[in-house]
Structure formats: C-alpha cells, structure tokens
Amino acid sequence: MPTPNALDNFLKLFGGDAAADEQQAAQFHERFVSTRPEDNHFDNGTYQKAVAEHVATMPNDQFQQAAKNAIAQAPPQERQDLLASLLGRLGGAGGVAGMIGGLASGSGGGAGGGLDQIAKMLGLGTTDPRQMSNDDAAKVINYARNEHPEVIQQTVAEKPWFVKAMGNPVVMGALTVAAAKLLQNMSRRRN
C-alpha cells in the first residue's frame, strides 16, 4: 500500500529541508481532507488544527485579503453556505436554513443581539449571507479567526475547499504546521 510512503514523502517535504512546490502542496491538501481509505494515514484532525494555528499567526490584512479572494471565487451556493454556517456559529443560531431566513429578515437568526452587535462592531452592510459583500464576508471571517478560532477550525473541517481557495501560501503554511505536529506526535509515541 503506497499510503505510508506518501506520508513519509509529505513529512520529508514539509517537515524537513526539502522544498515543496504548489502542485505537491495541492495534492497533500487533498490527501488530508480526503475520506478515502488509502488516505487514512493523513490525519484530518491534525490538519484542521494546523490550519487554525497557521491562520491565527497571519497578519490581519494578509488573512483578510486571502479570505476575500477565497469568497470571491467561491460558487454562490458554497459561499452562502460557508457564510451562513459561520454567522450561525458566531450568532449562536441553529441550522443553515433557519440562519438564512433569520438573517434575511434581520432577526439575527434567533441569535438575539449577538450577531447584531458583531455586525455593528465590524461595520457590516448586512448579515444576510446572500447579500454580503466580499469585504464584509472577509471581515466576518477575520473576526471569527481572531475571536473564535474554534469556529474557523469547524469551518475548515466542514468546508475544506475554503483553505485551498485562500491560496497556496495558506495551504503551504498549514501543511508545514501539520508536518510539525505529526512529527511531534511520532516522537512522543517513540518515547
């Protein structure tokens, strides 16, 4: 089975001195988010944590630009689902369908004042995921990253396309953090 060799190659590229290229990074990202049995050596949970840790270290302007680019290139339904899910978690609301209806009516999706307060604080034009500008979407994502990193980790777990859409520097950084985590885990198991 080639999977352990693929993981070894990953660790050599991202955990050592070798340099990986964009194509390799994209391929390893896909292996980490895969649910295929041949990719089970690539720990999804470790990767999700690595993404959250990496994006937490990015400067606000750099992260916000990457998030804005990712949102801009997302198909409308994926964009709407991502924003509804994110806003729902930030506002304490329930499912996506209730969130969209609640946000469109201005009720905050049943979140009370939480989402309204966040919208005021960030200067959002709307909290309706169907109408939110790319700039406002990036502000919300950046707010979640800074104030609720667990929400970003959940978002990455559910919508791994978003990390890839943020661009190669984000993917490469996350893979480097994931390699360090995996190597650390392997070292602990040996001791």
C-alpha positions as CSV (number, residue, x, y, z in Angstrom):
1,M,0.0,0.0,0.0
2,P,1.6,3.3,-1.0
3,T,0.0,5.4,1.7
4,P,2.7,5.2,4.3
5,N,5.3,6.1,1.7
6,A,3.1,9.1,0.7
7,L,3.0,10.2,4.3
8,D,6.8,9.8,4.6
9,N,7.2,11.9,1.5
10,F,5.0,14.5,3.0
11,L,7.0,14.6,6.2
12,K,10.2,14.9,4.2
13,L,8.9,17.8,2.1
14,F,7.1,19.8,4.8
15,G,8.9,18.7,7.9
16,G,12.4,18.8,6.7
17,D,14.7,20.9,4.5
18,A,13.2,19.9,1.1
19,A,11.2,22.4,-0.8
20,A,7.7,21.6,-1.9
21,D,6.1,23.1,-5.0
22,E,2.5,24.3,-5.4
23,Q,1.3,21.2,-7.1
24,Q,2.7,19.0,-4.3
25,A,1.0,21.2,-1.7
26,A,-2.3,21.0,-3.5
27,Q,-2.0,17.2,-3.7
28,F,-1.2,16.9,0.0
29,H,-4.0,19.2,0.9
30,E,-6.4,16.9,-1.0
31,R,-5.0,13.8,0.9
32,F,-5.6,15.5,4.2
33,V,-9.2,16.4,3.5
34,S,-9.9,13.1,1.8
35,T,-12.2,10.4,3.3
36,R,-10.8,7.7,1.0
37,P,-9.3,4.6,2.8
38,E,-6.0,5.0,1.1
39,D,-5.6,8.4,2.7
40,N,-6.3,7.4,6.3
41,H,-2.7,8.0,7.3
42,F,-3.3,11.7,6.6
43,D,-4.9,12.8,9.9
44,N,-7.7,15.2,9.1
45,G,-8.0,16.5,12.6
46,T,-4.3,17.4,12.8
47,Y,-4.6,19.2,9.5
48,Q,-7.7,21.2,10.7
49,K,-5.8,22.2,13.8
50,A,-2.8,23.1,11.8
51,V,-4.9,25.3,9.5
52,A,-6.4,27.1,12.5
53,E,-3.0,27.6,14.1
54,H,-1.4,28.8,10.9
55,V,-4.1,31.3,10.0
56,A,-4.0,32.6,13.6
57,T,-0.4,33.7,13.0
58,M,-1.2,35.6,9.8
59,P,-1.3,39.4,9.9
60,N,-4.9,40.7,9.7
61,D,-4.5,42.4,6.3
62,Q,-2.9,39.3,4.7
63,F,-5.5,37.0,6.1
64,Q,-8.4,39.2,5.2
65,Q,-7.2,39.5,1.6
66,A,-6.8,35.7,1.3
67,A,-10.3,35.3,2.8
68,K,-11.8,37.9,0.4
69,N,-10.2,36.2,-2.6
70,A,-11.5,32.8,-1.5
71,I,-15.0,34.1,-1.0
72,A,-14.9,36.0,-4.4
73,Q,-14.1,32.8,-6.3
74,A,-16.5,30.5,-4.5
75,P,-19.6,29.4,-6.3
76,P,-22.6,31.3,-4.9
77,Q,-24.1,28.3,-3.1
78,E,-20.8,27.3,-1.4
79,R,-20.2,31.0,-0.5
80,Q,-23.7,31.3,1.0
81,D,-23.4,28.0,2.9
82,L,-20.0,29.0,4.3
83,L,-21.2,32.4,5.5
84,A,-24.5,31.1,6.9
85,S,-22.6,28.4,8.8
86,L,-20.0,30.9,10.1
87,L,-22.6,33.5,11.1
88,G,-24.8,30.9,12.7
89,R,-21.9,29.8,14.9
90,L,-21.0,33.3,15.8
91,G,-24.5,34.3,16.5
92,G,-25.4,31.2,18.3
93,A,-28.2,30.3,15.8
94,G,-29.2,26.8,14.7
95,G,-29.0,25.3,11.2
96,V,-28.2,27.0,7.9
97,A,-31.8,27.2,6.7
98,G,-33.0,29.0,9.8
99,M,-30.0,31.2,9.7
100,I,-30.6,32.3,6.1
101,G,-34.3,33.1,6.8
102,G,-33.5,34.8,10.1
103,L,-30.7,36.9,8.7
104,A,-32.7,37.9,5.6
105,S,-35.5,39.2,7.9
106,G,-33.0,41.0,10.1
107,S,-33.8,39.0,13.2
108,G,-30.3,37.6,13.6
109,G,-31.5,34.1,13.0
110,G,-32.7,33.8,16.6
111,A,-29.3,34.9,18.0
112,G,-30.7,37.8,20.0
113,G,-28.3,40.7,19.9
114,G,-25.1,38.7,19.4
115,L,-25.0,38.9,15.6
116,D,-26.3,42.4,15.5
117,Q,-23.6,43.5,17.9
118,I,-20.9,41.8,15.8
119,A,-22.4,43.5,12.6
120,K,-22.3,46.9,14.3
121,M,-18.8,46.4,15.6
122,L,-17.4,45.3,12.2
123,G,-19.4,47.9,10.3
124,L,-21.2,45.3,8.1
125,G,-23.7,46.4,5.5
126,T,-25.8,43.2,6.1
127,T,-25.6,39.9,7.8
128,D,-27.6,38.2,5.0
129,P,-25.2,35.6,3.5
130,R,-26.9,36.0,0.1
131,Q,-26.2,39.8,0.0
132,M,-23.0,40.2,2.0
133,S,-20.1,41.9,0.1
134,N,-16.8,40.1,-0.2
135,D,-15.3,42.8,2.0
136,D,-17.9,42.2,4.7
137,A,-17.5,38.4,4.4
138,A,-13.7,38.8,4.9
139,K,-14.3,41.0,8.0
140,V,-16.6,38.3,9.5
141,I,-14.1,35.5,8.7
142,N,-11.3,37.5,10.2
143,Y,-13.3,38.3,13.3
144,A,-14.0,34.6,13.8
145,R,-10.3,33.8,13.3
146,N,-9.3,36.3,16.0
147,E,-12.2,35.9,18.5
148,H,-13.4,32.4,18.0
149,P,-10.7,30.2,16.5
150,E,-12.7,27.1,17.2
151,V,-15.3,28.4,14.7
152,I,-12.6,28.6,12.0
153,Q,-11.5,25.1,12.8
154,Q,-15.1,23.8,12.5
155,T,-15.5,25.7,9.2
156,V,-12.3,24.2,7.8
157,A,-13.5,20.7,8.8
158,E,-16.8,21.2,7.0
159,K,-15.6,23.2,4.1
160,P,-12.0,22.3,3.2
161,W,-12.4,23.9,-0.2
162,F,-12.1,27.3,1.6
163,V,-8.5,26.7,2.7
164,K,-7.5,25.8,-0.8
165,A,-9.3,28.8,-2.2
166,M,-7.4,31.1,0.2
167,G,-4.3,30.4,-1.8
168,N,-1.1,28.4,-1.9
169,P,0.8,30.4,0.8
170,V,-2.0,29.5,3.3
171,V,-2.0,25.8,2.2
172,M,1.8,25.6,2.4
173,G,1.8,27.2,5.8
174,A,-0.9,24.9,7.1
175,L,0.9,21.8,5.7
176,T,4.2,22.9,7.4
177,V,2.4,23.2,10.7
178,A,0.7,19.8,10.1
179,A,4.0,18.2,9.4
180,A,5.5,19.6,12.7
181,K,2.5,18.3,14.6
182,L,2.7,14.8,13.0
183,L,6.5,14.6,13.7
184,Q,5.9,15.7,17.3
185,N,3.2,13.0,17.7
186,M,5.5,10.4,16.2
187,S,8.3,11.4,18.6
188,R,6.0,11.2,21.6
189,R,4.9,7.7,20.6
190,R,8.6,6.5,20.4
191,N,9.4,7.8,23.9
